[in-house]
Amino acid sequence: MQWINSMKELFENYFSGFAEWHASSLDLIDHIVRRMDETNGMIRVSQLCNTYNITPRSLERHFIEEIGIPAKELLQIFRINKAIRILAEKPNANLAGLSYLSGYFDQSHFIKDIKK
């Protein structure tokens, strides 16, 4: 299961570098990304919009400008990272249970996002 540890390391290295670059960006986006991280991506874009009093279109525009990807895609990355961390701890984890713990309602959607 070396590939799991490699994926985990790649993710952590990317976001540690990303966090340093992101420190100078908009304060609102910082708060939203922090909230995404705290929830392991298990929060809806609509909930973020309501919490931070921003329209979905404005949120999307800010994310594309500041981060380069849509908010929904970043939420998927956080959920997949959670799955990778679980797999690193429990290499024989059941995929159906793992998908549920990672915020997915069905295993096929989870697998599709992992492949993506």
Backbone torsions as a table, in degrees:
resi	resn	phi	psi	omega
1	MET	NA	30.3	178.6
2	GLN	-61.1	-32.8	-178.7
3	TRP	-63.4	-30.7	178.2
4	ILE	-66.3	-46.6	178.9
5	ASN	-64.2	-35.6	177.3
6	SER	-64.8	-43.3	178.5
7	MET	-63.7	-41.6	179.5
8	LYS	-62.0	-45.1	-179.8
9	GLU	-64.3	-42.8	177.8
10	LEU	-60.0	-45.0	-180.0
11	PHE	-61.6	-48.7	-177.5
12	GLU	-65.1	-39.4	177.8
13	ASN	-65.4	-42.1	179.8
14	TYR	-61.4	-48.5	-175.5
15	PHE	-75.8	-24.2	174.8
16	SER	-69.5	-40.8	175.0
17	GLY	-68.0	-38.7	178.0
18	PHE	-62.7	-41.3	-178.8
19	ALA	-62.9	-38.2	178.4
20	GLU	-65.4	-44.1	178.4
21	TRP	-67.1	-38.7	-173.9
22	HIS	-72.6	-17.0	-176.5
23	ALA	-57.4	-28.1	-177.5
24	SER	-93.0	3.2	-176.9
25	SER	-87.5	-173.4	-176.1
26	LEU	-57.0	136.6	179.9
27	ASP	-61.4	-39.5	-179.8
28	LEU	-60.9	-45.8	-180.0
29	ILE	-64.4	-37.6	175.8
30	ASP	-57.5	-46.6	180.0
31	HIS	-63.0	-42.0	-178.3
32	ILE	-67.1	-43.0	178.8
33	VAL	-64.6	-39.5	176.7
34	ARG	-60.3	-42.2	178.6
35	ARG	-64.4	-40.2	176.4
36	MET	-59.8	-43.5	-179.9
37	ASP	-65.4	-45.7	-179.4
38	GLU	-59.1	-33.7	-178.2
39	THR	-95.3	6.1	-176.7
40	ASN	54.6	33.1	178.9
41	GLY	78.4	5.6	-177.3
42	MET	-94.9	57.6	176.2
43	ILE	-144.5	145.8	-178.6
44	ARG	-86.9	153.7	176.6
45	VAL	-59.0	-39.6	179.4
46	SER	-62.4	-36.8	176.9
47	GLN	-66.2	-40.8	177.6
48	LEU	-62.8	-42.4	179.7
49	CYS	-61.8	-43.3	179.1
50	ASN	-66.3	-43.4	-178.4
51	THR	-63.8	-41.4	-174.8
52	TYR	-102.6	9.2	174.8
53	ASN	51.8	56.7	-179.8
54	ILE	-136.7	146.1	179.0
55	THR	-76.5	153.1	178.0
56	PRO	-56.6	-38.8	179.8
57	ARG	-65.3	-42.9	178.6
58	SER	-65.1	-42.0	178.5
59	LEU	-59.6	-46.8	-179.6
60	GLU	-60.9	-44.9	179.8
61	ARG	-61.2	-45.7	179.3
62	HIS	-62.1	-42.0	-179.3
63	PHE	-65.3	-43.3	179.1
64	ILE	-63.1	-43.0	-179.1
65	GLU	-68.3	-44.0	-172.5
66	GLU	-88.0	-37.0	-172.6
67	ILE	-111.2	-31.9	178.5
68	GLY	99.1	-3.8	176.8
69	ILE	-137.4	156.9	178.4
70	PRO	-67.4	155.5	179.8
71	ALA	-58.1	-41.6	-178.8
72	LYS	-61.1	-38.5	178.8
73	GLU	-67.3	-38.3	177.1
74	LEU	-65.7	-37.7	175.7
75	LEU	-60.7	-40.5	177.3
76	GLN	-62.4	-40.6	179.3
77	ILE	-62.2	-43.0	178.2
78	PHE	-63.7	-40.1	179.5
79	ARG	-66.8	-41.4	178.7
80	ILE	-66.3	-37.7	176.4
81	ASN	-61.2	-39.4	177.3
82	LYS	-60.7	-43.8	178.8
83	ALA	-61.7	-41.4	178.9
84	ILE	-63.2	-42.0	178.2
85	ARG	-64.0	-39.8	177.7
86	ILE	-64.7	-44.6	179.1
87	LEU	-62.6	-34.9	178.3
88	ALA	-64.4	-35.0	179.2
89	GLU	-82.6	-36.2	-177.3
90	LYS	-131.1	83.4	-175.5
91	PRO	-60.6	-21.5	-178.6
92	ASN	-100.6	22.7	-178.1
93	ALA	-62.3	144.5	176.9
94	ASN	-70.1	129.1	-176.8
95	LEU	-63.2	-37.6	179.5
96	ALA	-64.7	-45.6	178.0
97	GLY	-66.0	-39.5	179.0
98	LEU	-63.3	-42.3	179.6
99	SER	-63.5	-40.5	179.2
100	TYR	-65.7	-45.3	179.7
101	LEU	-63.7	-22.9	-179.2
102	SER	-93.0	6.6	175.8
103	GLY	92.9	12.3	178.3
104	TYR	-101.1	146.6	-179.2
105	PHE	-91.7	-19.0	176.6
106	ASP	-144.3	150.2	-175.5
107	GLN	-65.7	-34.8	-177.3
108	SER	-66.0	-39.5	177.4
109	HIS	-65.3	-41.1	177.8
110	PHE	-58.8	-49.2	-178.5
111	ILE	-64.3	-40.5	178.1
112	LYS	-59.2	-44.8	179.8
113	ASP	-67.6	-36.4	177.6
114	ILE	-62.7	-45.2	179.6
115	LYS	-62.7	-38.4	179.7
116	LYS	-61.4	NA	NA
